[in-house]
Amino acid sequence: SAWESAWECLVAIQPTGSAAPLFLVPGVGGTTLVFGKLARLLGPDQPVYGLQARGLDGKDKPFTSVVEAATHYLSDVRSLRPSGPYVIAGSCTGGVIAYEMAQQLQRQGEHVTLMVIESWHPSSYRLSPSAVGGLAPVRFLCSKLVRYGATLAGLPPHQWPRFVRTKAARMVEVLLDTGLEGALADNSYYVDEVVEATLHAVAHYETEPYPGGLLNVIAAERPLPPGIVDTRGAWETLARGVSRTISLPAKDSGGLFVSPHVDELAISIARYAADSLPSA
């Protein structure tokens, strides 16, 4: 359709309403479907759009840098809404991309409301690539949005490299049995490719101070692997404006978007947007 050809990454979750649209960036390998319940709870007057990762359909290569992804997403956002104010939120690695989108909009003189949801500072992704395939354990902290993440979350960290190795061996078996075409027919191949590209992009992103304020949402019940430094509070230290932090008793980023936690998340997002948007 004309709508689909006009906006490559933009997904209309709830296109109607008179409020400033909320643009949401999902976590690594995730789809915008995770935001459905949140959009309903925000009410019929709140337009909600998701920004889908490039490459999940196998037609285009994934974004290789956070700046590239943010610039591309903003071209879609501004095609729909040429001028602000803008309301942008991201979950997990999507929070890092949302942060860069807000930086670019601020430099362009636009008013931005920024919300970062269960997002880790890029330094958390820069551990030694000694684990199999460079998949350091911290890369799986967004477990519910990464393929196989739920299984990994139930395993002790020392078993993660073996699990990844097993999955890699299985991929080789598929290649031998069905050939490349058969393997590519399985959408999981493209999901894994997007996951790797996204994690690489986030690990190489250099954060700079942000001139505005932000809402930082933390899943307070997340079990942290031993030795992992919690960097989820870093966003407030980077923000120069007045920021707000809320902690919800979810175990991971995925849990924030289902009941009962999504109900409180919706209330917090609506309240922060109302407080931070310029009065008409």
KEKE-3310 file (N, C-alpha, C; in steps of 0.2 Angstrom, whole numbers, plus 5000, padded with zeros to 4 digits):
npx = (5004:5001:5004:5013:5024:5028:5033:5046:5050:5040:5027:5010:5002:4992:4984:4975:4969:4971:4982:5000:5009:5016:5031:5038:5053:5057:5066:5081:5080:5067:5049:5037:5025:5025:5021:5007:4997:5001:4998:4984:4980:4984:4974:4961:4964:4977:4989:5000:5015:5026:5043:5050:5063:5075:5078:5072:5064:5072:5074:5082:5098:5102:5103:5119:5124:5120:5118:5115:5103:5095:5095:5088:5076:5071:5069:5058:5049:5048:5043:5030:5027:5031:5036:5039:5030:5040:5037:5046:5051:5060:5064:5074:5088:5082:5080:5093:5094:5083:5087:5098:5090:5083:5094:5098:5086:5085:5097:5092:5084:5071:5057:5058:5051:5058:5059:5066:5067:5070:5084:5101:5117:5128:5141:5139:5139:5151:5160:5174:5177:5178:5169:5160:5159:5159:5149:5146:5140:5133:5126:5115:5106:5094:5084:5071:5068:5076:5080:5079:5080:5073:5076:5089:5089:5085:5096:5112:5125:5137:5134:5129:5138:5139:5126:5124:5133:5128:5116:5122:5128:5116:5111:5121:5118:5105:5108:5116:5106:5096:5101:5107:5096:5085:5088:5087:5074:5068:5063:5070:5083:5085:5081:5091:5102:5098:5098:5112:5118:5112:5116:5130:5130:5125:5135:5146:5142:5144:5140:5134:5132:5115:5105:5092:5079:5073:5063:5066:5064:5064:5066:5063:5064:5073:5084:5101:5116:5130:5143:5140:5138:5126:5120:5109:5105:5112:5107:5101:5112:5118:5109:5105:5094:5079:5076:5066:5064:5057:5053:5048:5040:5045:5052:5060:5063:5053:5042:5038:5028:5017:5002:5003:5011:5012:5001:5004:5015:5009:5002:5012:5020:5010:5008:5021:5023:5012:5017:5029:5027:5026:5015:4999)
npy = (4994:5012:5018:5009:5009:5022:5023:5014:5008:5011:5007:5007:5006:5011:5022:5033:5048:5063:5068:5071:5060:5044:5037:5021:5011:4995:4981:4972:4962:4961:4963:4976:4971:4969:4980:4981:4980:4990:5001:5000:5003:5016:5023:5029:5042:5043:5042:5029:5023:5010:5007:4997:4985:4985:4972:4961:4954:4949:4955:4967:4973:4973:4987:4994:5003:5013:5027:5026:5019:5027:5039:5034:5030:5042:5049:5042:5045:5059:5061:5057:5066:5081:5091:5095:5095:5080:5063:5050:5034:5019:5002:4991:4987:4996:5007:5014:5017:5026:5036:5041:5046:5056:5064:5069:5075:5086:5093:5098:5107:5104:5100:5087:5073:5061:5044:5030:5013:5000:4999:4996:5004:5007:5002:4991:4981:4979:4968:4957:4948:4934:4924:4911:4914:4928:4931:4938:4935:4946:4951:4945:4950:4957:4947:4942:4947:4942:4929:4913:4918:4916:4903:4904:4913:4905:4897:4894:4907:4901:4891:4896:4899:4885:4882:4892:4887:4874:4878:4884:4873:4866:4875:4873:4860:4861:4868:4859:4849:4856:4865:4882:4890:4883:4885:4899:4901:4900:4911:4913:4914:4927:4934:4931:4937:4951:4953:4951:4961:4972:4971:4973:4986:4993:4991:4998:5011:5028:5037:5053:5068:5072:5085:5087:5081:5065:5050:5037:5020:5005:4988:4981:4969:4961:4947:4948:4943:4936:4948:4957:4973:4985:4996:5003:5015:5024:5033:5044:5051:5055:5064:5081:5089:5089:5073:5058:5043:5027:5012:4996:4981:4970:4956:4957:4966:4962:4958:4970:4975:4967:4963:4962:4974:4982:4990:5000:5005:5011:5022:5029:5033:5041:5051:5057:5061:5071:5080:5084:5089:5104:5117:5120)
npz = (5000:4999:5011:5017:5008:5010:5023:5029:5041:5051:5061:5063:5077:5085:5076:5078:5086:5096:5103:5105:5095:5102:5099:5098:5102:5100:5109:5107:5093:5094:5091:5086:5091:5105:5111:5111:5121:5130:5121:5120:5134:5135:5130:5118:5113:5112:5100:5094:5088:5082:5079:5069:5068:5055:5043:5048:5040:5031:5019:5019:5025:5042:5053:5057:5066:5080:5078:5064:5064:5072:5064:5053:5058:5062:5050:5045:5056:5055:5042:5044:5055:5054:5062:5080:5096:5101:5106:5113:5116:5122:5123:5132:5122:5113:5120:5120:5106:5106:5114:5106:5096:5102:5105:5092:5088:5098:5094:5082:5086:5091:5103:5114:5122:5132:5135:5143:5144:5155:5151:5147:5150:5136:5139:5146:5137:5132:5136:5136:5121:5123:5125:5117:5100:5102:5110:5124:5141:5146:5135:5135:5144:5140:5140:5137:5125:5116:5105:5111:5124:5136:5139:5142:5153:5163:5165:5174:5172:5168:5160:5148:5137:5132:5129:5118:5109:5106:5100:5089:5083:5079:5069:5059:5056:5051:5039:5032:5030:5023:5015:5011:5006:5012:5026:5026:5024:5036:5048:5060:5057:5051:5062:5072:5065:5065:5079:5082:5075:5081:5094:5092:5087:5098:5108:5103:5103:5108:5121:5124:5135:5138:5134:5139:5150:5156:5157:5167:5167:5177:5179:5193:5200:5192:5191:5194:5185:5194:5197:5187:5183:5188:5176:5173:5179:5173:5164:5170:5175:5164:5158:5158:5161:5171:5178:5180:5189:5189:5197:5194:5199:5190:5182:5171:5155:5146:5155:5159:5150:5150:5160:5178:5177:5166:5167:5177:5171:5159:5166:5171:5160:5153:5163:5164:5151:5150:5159:5154:5141:5131:5135:5127)
capx = (5000:5005:5007:5019:5029:5030:5037:5049:5050:5035:5021:5004:4999:4986:4985:4970:4970:4974:4988:5006:5011:5021:5035:5042:5058:5058:5072:5085:5077:5060:5045:5033:5019:5025:5018:5000:4993:5002:4994:4977:4980:4985:4968:4960:4966:4985:4992:5006:5018:5032:5049:5052:5070:5076:5081:5068:5061:5077:5075:5087:5103:5101:5107:5125:5126:5115:5117:5112:5096:5091:5094:5083:5069:5069:5067:5051:5045:5047:5038:5023:5026:5037:5038:5038:5034:5040:5037:5050:5052:5063:5064:5080:5093:5079:5081:5099:5092:5078:5092:5101:5085:5082:5099:5097:5080:5087:5101:5088:5080:5064:5056:5058:5050:5061:5058:5071:5063:5074:5089:5107:5122:5132:5147:5137:5139:5158:5165:5179:5173:5181:5164:5159:5156:5159:5142:5147:5134:5129:5122:5108:5102:5087:5083:5064:5067:5081:5078:5081:5082:5069:5079:5096:5088:5084:5102:5117:5129:5143:5131:5127:5142:5138:5120:5125:5137:5123:5112:5126:5128:5110:5110:5125:5114:5100:5112:5118:5100:5091:5105:5106:5089:5080:5089:5085:5067:5066:5063:5074:5090:5085:5080:5097:5106:5097:5101:5119:5119:5110:5121:5136:5129:5125:5142:5150:5139:5147:5135:5136:5127:5109:5103:5085:5077:5070:5060:5070:5060:5068:5063:5067:5065:5077:5090:5107:5121:5136:5149:5137:5137:5120:5121:5102:5104:5117:5104:5100:5118:5119:5104:5106:5087:5076:5074:5062:5065:5052:5055:5042:5043:5045:5059:5064:5059:5046:5037:5035:5023:5011:4999:5000:5016:5010:4996:5007:5019:5005:5000:5018:5021:5005:5009:5027:5022:5008:5021:5035:5025:5024:5007:4997)
capy = (5000:5018:5019:5004:5011:5028:5022:5008:5005:5014:5002:5010:5002:5015:5028:5038:5052:5070:5069:5070:5053:5041:5033:5016:5007:4988:4979:4968:4956:4961:4966:4981:4968:4969:4986:4982:4981:4997:5006:5000:5006:5023:5026:5030:5048:5043:5038:5025:5020:5007:5007:4990:4984:4983:4966:4955:4950:4946:4959:4972:4972:4976:4993:4992:5008:5016:5033:5025:5017:5033:5044:5031:5030:5049:5051:5040:5049:5066:5060:5057:5072:5085:5096:5093:5091:5073:5059:5044:5029:5013:4997:4987:4991:5001:5013:5017:5020:5031:5041:5045:5049:5062:5069:5072:5080:5091:5097:5101:5112:5101:5098:5080:5070:5055:5038:5025:5008:4994:5000:4996:5008:5003:4999:4984:4976:4979:4964:4953:4943:4927:4919:4908:4919:4934:4932:4939:4934:4952:4952:4942:4954:4958:4940:4940:4950:4939:4922:4908:4921:4913:4897:4907:4916:4899:4893:4898:4910:4897:4886:4900:4897:4879:4883:4895:4882:4869:4881:4885:4867:4865:4879:4870:4854:4863:4870:4853:4845:4859:4870:4889:4892:4881:4889:4906:4901:4900:4918:4914:4916:4934:4937:4931:4942:4957:4953:4952:4968:4977:4971:4976:4993:4996:4990:5003:5018:5032:5041:5060:5071:5074:5092:5087:5077:5059:5046:5030:5014:5000:4982:4981:4962:4957:4944:4950:4938:4938:4951:4961:4980:4988:5002:5005:5021:5029:5038:5050:5055:5059:5069:5088:5091:5086:5067:5054:5036:5023:5005:4992:4974:4965:4952:4958:4971:4959:4958:4977:4976:4963:4964:4968:4979:4987:4995:5005:5008:5016:5027:5033:5036:5046:5056:5060:5065:5077:5085:5087:5092:5111:5118:5123)
capz = (5000:4999:5018:5018:5004:5013:5029:5029:5048:5055:5061:5066:5082:5086:5073:5079:5092:5095:5107:5102:5095:5105:5095:5103:5099:5104:5111:5102:5090:5096:5086:5089:5094:5112:5113:5109:5127:5132:5117:5122:5140:5135:5128:5111:5111:5111:5094:5096:5082:5083:5074:5068:5066:5048:5042:5051:5034:5026:5013:5019:5030:5048:5055:5060:5071:5083:5074:5058:5065:5074:5059:5048:5061:5062:5043:5045:5061:5052:5037:5047:5059:5052:5068:5086:5100:5099:5112:5110:5121:5119:5128:5131:5117:5109:5124:5118:5100:5107:5117:5101:5092:5106:5104:5086:5088:5102:5090:5077:5089:5093:5109:5115:5128:5131:5140:5143:5148:5156:5146:5150:5146:5131:5142:5148:5131:5130:5139:5132:5117:5124:5125:5110:5095:5105:5114:5131:5145:5147:5129:5135:5149:5137:5138:5135:5118:5112:5104:5116:5130:5141:5142:5145:5159:5168:5166:5177:5167:5166:5155:5142:5131:5129:5126:5112:5105:5104:5095:5083:5079:5076:5063:5054:5054:5046:5033:5029:5028:5019:5011:5013:5005:5017:5032:5026:5025:5043:5050:5065:5054:5051:5069:5075:5062:5068:5086:5082:5072:5086:5100:5090:5086:5105:5111:5100:5104:5113:5124:5126:5139:5135:5137:5142:5155:5154:5162:5167:5170:5179:5181:5200:5202:5188:5194:5190:5186:5198:5194:5183:5186:5185:5173:5171:5182:5170:5160:5173:5176:5157:5157:5161:5163:5177:5176:5184:5189:5192:5198:5194:5202:5185:5182:5165:5151:5143:5160:5160:5145:5152:5166:5180:5177:5160:5169:5180:5166:5155:5170:5172:5153:5152:5167:5162:5144:5151:5163:5150:5135:5132:5136:5121)
cpx = (5004:5008:5013:5025:5032:5035:5039:5048:5045:5029:5016:5001:4992:4986:4981:4972:4973:4980:4994:5008:5016:5025:5039:5047:5058:5065:5075:5081:5069:5056:5040:5026:5019:5022:5010:4996:4995:4998:4987:4976:4981:4979:4967:4962:4974:4987:4999:5008:5024:5037:5052:5059:5071:5080:5077:5065:5066:5078:5081:5092:5101:5105:5113:5128:5120:5113:5113:5105:5092:5090:5088:5077:5067:5066:5059:5047:5043:5043:5031:5022:5032:5040:5036:5031:5034:5040:5040:5052:5056:5064:5071:5085:5089:5079:5087:5097:5087:5082:5095:5096:5083:5087:5099:5092:5082:5092:5098:5083:5072:5064:5055:5056:5053:5060:5062:5068:5068:5080:5096:5112:5126:5138:5145:5138:5146:5163:5169:5175:5176:5176:5163:5155:5155:5153:5144:5140:5130:5125:5115:5104:5095:5084:5076:5063:5072:5079:5082:5082:5079:5073:5086:5095:5087:5091:5107:5122:5134:5140:5129:5131:5141:5131:5120:5128:5132:5118:5115:5126:5122:5109:5115:5121:5108:5103:5113:5112:5096:5095:5103:5099:5084:5081:5086:5077:5064:5068:5068:5081:5090:5085:5087:5102:5105:5099:5108:5121:5118:5114:5128:5136:5129:5131:5146:5148:5142:5142:5138:5131:5121:5106:5096:5085:5074:5067:5063:5066:5064:5064:5066:5068:5070:5083:5096:5113:5127:5141:5146:5136:5131:5121:5115:5101:5108:5113:5103:5106:5120:5115:5105:5100:5085:5073:5070:5063:5059:5054:5048:5044:5042:5052:5063:5060:5053:5041:5034:5029:5017:5009:5003:5005:5014:5005:4999:5012:5015:5004:5006:5020:5016:5006:5016:5026:5018:5012:5026:5033:5024:5017:5005:4995)
cpy = (5006:5020:5015:5007:5018:5028:5015:5004:5007:5009:5006:5005:5005:5021:5034:5042:5058:5072:5068:5063:5050:5036:5028:5012:5001:4986:4975:4962:4956:4965:4971:4978:4968:4975:4987:4983:4988:5002:5006:5004:5014:5027:5028:5037:5049:5039:5035:5022:5016:5008:5001:4990:4982:4976:4960:4951:4947:4950:4964:4970:4976:4983:4991:4997:5011:5023:5032:5023:5023:5038:5041:5032:5037:5052:5048:5044:5056:5066:5060:5063:5076:5089:5093:5096:5083:5069:5052:5040:5023:5008:4993:4991:4996:5008:5017:5020:5026:5037:5045:5048:5056:5067:5072:5077:5086:5096:5101:5106:5110:5100:5091:5078:5063:5050:5032:5019:5002:4994:5000:5001:5004:5000:4992:4979:4976:4974:4960:4948:4936:4922:4917:4913:4926:4936:4932:4938:4940:4954:4949:4945:4956:4951:4938:4943:4947:4932:4918:4912:4918:4907:4899:4909:4911:4895:4897:4901:4906:4892:4890:4899:4891:4879:4886:4891:4877:4872:4882:4879:4865:4868:4876:4863:4856:4865:4864:4849:4849:4864:4877:4891:4890:4884:4896:4907:4902:4907:4919:4916:4924:4937:4937:4936:4949:4958:4954:4959:4973:4977:4974:4983:4996:4996:4996:5010:5022:5037:5048:5063:5073:5080:5092:5082:5070:5055:5039:5025:5008:4994:4980:4973:4958:4954:4945:4945:4940:4942:4957:4968:4983:4995:5005:5012:5026:5034:5044:5054:5058:5064:5076:5091:5087:5079:5063:5047:5033:5016:5001:4985:4969:4962:4954:4963:4968:4959:4965:4979:4971:4965:4960:4975:4984:4992:5001:5009:5013:5022:5032:5037:5042:5052:5060:5064:5071:5082:5088:5090:5099:5112:5122:5130)
cpz = (5000:5006:5019:5015:5007:5019:5030:5036:5053:5055:5065:5071:5084:5083:5074:5086:5091:5098:5103:5101:5099:5100:5099:5099:5103:5105:5106:5099:5091:5090:5090:5092:5102:5115:5113:5116:5130:5128:5119:5129:5140:5132:5121:5109:5110:5105:5096:5089:5085:5078:5074:5065:5059:5048:5045:5045:5029:5020:5013:5025:5036:5049:5058:5065:5074:5080:5068:5059:5067:5069:5054:5051:5061:5055:5043:5050:5058:5046:5039:5051:5058:5057:5075:5090:5099:5106:5110:5116:5118:5125:5127:5127:5113:5113:5122:5111:5101:5110:5111:5096:5095:5105:5098:5085:5092:5098:5084:5080:5091:5100:5110:5122:5127:5137:5139:5147:5149:5151:5150:5146:5142:5134:5145:5143:5129:5133:5134:5128:5117:5124:5118:5106:5097:5109:5121:5135:5145:5141:5130:5141:5147:5135:5135:5127:5114:5111:5109:5123:5136:5144:5145:5152:5165:5169:5170:5171:5164:5160:5148:5136:5128:5126:5119:5107:5102:5099:5088:5079:5076:5070:5058:5052:5049:5039:5029:5026:5023:5014:5013:5012:5010:5024:5032:5026:5032:5046:5056:5063:5054:5058:5072:5072:5064:5075:5086:5080:5077:5092:5098:5090:5093:5108:5109:5100:5109:5115:5126:5131:5135:5138:5140:5148:5152:5160:5161:5171:5171:5181:5188:5202:5197:5192:5190:5191:5190:5194:5189:5186:5183:5183:5171:5174:5178:5166:5163:5174:5169:5156:5161:5163:5169:5175:5182:5184:5192:5192:5198:5196:5196:5185:5176:5160:5148:5148:5161:5155:5145:5159:5172:5179:5172:5162:5172:5175:5161:5159:5170:5166:5152:5156:5165:5155:5146:5155:5159:5144:5136:5131:5129:5121)
residu = (SER:ALA:TRP:GLU:SER:ALA:TRP:GLU:CYS:LEU:VAL:ALA:ILE:GLN:PRO:THR:GLY:SER:ALA:ALA:PRO:LEU:PHE:LEU:VAL:PRO:GLY:VAL:GLY:GLY:THR:THR:LEU:VAL:PHE:GLY:LYS:LEU:ALA:ARG:LEU:LEU:GLY:PRO:ASP:GLN:PRO:VAL:TYR:GLY:LEU:GLN:ALA:ARG:GLY:LEU:ASP:GLY:LYS:ASP:LYS:PRO:PHE:THR:SER:VAL:VAL:GLU:ALA:ALA:THR:HIS:TYR:LEU:SER:ASP:VAL:ARG:SER:LEU:ARG:PRO:SER:GLY:PRO:TYR:VAL:ILE:ALA:GLY:SER:CYS:THR:GLY:GLY:VAL:ILE:ALA:TYR:GLU:MET:ALA:GLN:GLN:LEU:GLN:ARG:GLN:GLY:GLU:HIS:VAL:THR:LEU:MET:VAL:ILE:GLU:SER:TRP:HIS:PRO:SER:SER:TYR:ARG:LEU:SER:PRO:SER:ALA:VAL:GLY:GLY:LEU:ALA:PRO:VAL:ARG:PHE:LEU:CYS:SER:LYS:LEU:VAL:ARG:TYR:GLY:ALA:THR:LEU:ALA:GLY:LEU:PRO:PRO:HIS:GLN:TRP:PRO:ARG:PHE:VAL:ARG:THR:LYS:ALA:ALA:ARG:MET:VAL:GLU:VAL:LEU:LEU:ASP:THR:GLY:LEU:GLU:GLY:ALA:LEU:ALA:ASP:ASN:SER:TYR:TYR:VAL:ASP:GLU:VAL:VAL:GLU:ALA:THR:LEU:HIS:ALA:VAL:ALA:HIS:TYR:GLU:THR:GLU:PRO:TYR:PRO:GLY:GLY:LEU:LEU:ASN:VAL:ILE:ALA:ALA:GLU:ARG:PRO:LEU:PRO:PRO:GLY:ILE:VAL:ASP:THR:ARG:GLY:ALA:TRP:GLU:THR:LEU:ALA:ARG:GLY:VAL:SER:ARG:THR:ILE:SER:LEU:PRO:ALA:LYS:ASP:SER:GLY:GLY:LEU:PHE:VAL:SER:PRO:HIS:VAL:ASP:GLU:LEU:ALA:ILE:SER:ILE:ALA:ARG:TYR:ALA:ALA:ASP:SER:LEU:PRO:SER:ALA)
# end
